[in-house]
Amino acid sequence: MSEPDAVRYERTGAAAVITIDRPHRRNAVDGPTAARLHEAYLQFEADEGARVLILTGAGELAFCAGADLKATETFAHRLMAPEGPMGFTRLTPSKPAIAAISGYALAGGLELALWCDLRIATERSTLGYPERRWGVPLIDGGTQRLPRIIGLGRALELILTGRMIDAQQALHMGLVNEVVSAGTHLQRALELAEGLARFPQSTMLADRRAAIEGLGMPLADGLALEAQTGPEVFAEGAAGARRFAAGEGRGGAGAGA
């Protein structure tokens, strides 16, 4: 059955909040929901006023429990989709993204969280790849992003065993950036988003691009990329540095993030 409101796109200040709204299925994603997620991603990319994307799930029980196992047939045509089966997991956004996690972030849901730059989780959240138990492969970036975030050894432990971990374990591993009280995950993500939005954008985005694209490069190539992206926006950075030296804007955006 079609669920036209299974994905909501809402602007809150400088943030675009994309909400998976299928709480009756623990926000698991079926084929039509994945298509809506892709549409919402494209809307964010085209929205010049949206400087940060926040991805979350409706309610507090689940961020996203992965693919909807009762609707696997709706994914058949998406397995090799260039944007990714879960909506946009094979794409890289041009602007920062934050996952606001409450409850279960499992299987493809964890892969969606890993797609984001930052992850905020409530203290009762659970993360992992339980699909190991029934033989479903990771096809939404999980084998590639998890090692880049927490290191190969710890990533292989979660990938091979299917062990699920709580929020504090995830924080210790570096899998999440912050653990917050129940019900405050979205508010904290919005605070972070507003802080990021107040920074000079071109320099922040250039540094983000160099970090992401340079990760898999040899050091010399990564330094060359940084040398290319930095000077492209140096004029704005120099002007900002002069304003800061003159006493303008101290305690501003950084305090918000």
C-alpha positions, 0 to 999 in steps of 0.5 A: 500500500502506498504511503505518501507521507512515509517521508517528510521534508521540513525546513527548520531554520537553516536545516532541512529535516528529513523524517522517515515516518513509518513507526508501525514498521519501526521506520523500516524502508520499503521500495516506495519509501526509498524512492521518497527518500531519494526525492527528499535528498534531491530537494535538499540539494536544490534548496539553497537555504538549507545548509545542513540535512538532518535525517531522523525517524518518527517517534523514539522507538527507532531511527530506522530498522533497515529494509522492510523485510515484509516488502523485500520484493519492492527493492528488487529494481533498486539493488543496482540503482546508482542512488542506492537501495535505501534511497541515497546511500551511494550518493555524497551530499554537497552539504553536511548531514547529521543523523538524529538517532533514537532507538534502533538504527539497524541494518540499512538504518545504520547504513543511513546513519553512517552516510551522515557526517555526524551522528547524535544518539539517545542513551537508549539507542541500539546500533548494529548489523543483525542481518548477518544472522539471516544472510543479507549483505550490506549494500548501502555503504556499510562495508565502506563507511563503517571502517572509515569511521571506526577503523577496520578492526572494530568495523569487521567485528560488527560486520562479521558477528552482527553484534548489536551495541548500545549508545555508550559503546558506539560513543566509545568506538567513535561510531556516534559523536554524542549521546544525549537524553531521551527525546533530545536528539533532534533538538541537539541536531538542530543546534549543531545544524544552526552552528554549522550554518553560521560558519562561512560556508565556502571555506567549511565546505571546501575543508569538508570536501578535502577531508571526504575525498582525500581519505582514500588517497595517498597522502601526497594526493590528499595534500594536493587536493587540499592545496587545490580546494583551500586557495579557491576559497582563501579570499573569503577566509582571509576576510573572515580572519581579519574580522575576527582579529578586529573583535567581530563575531567571537563566541558566535558559530563555534559556541552554537556547535 
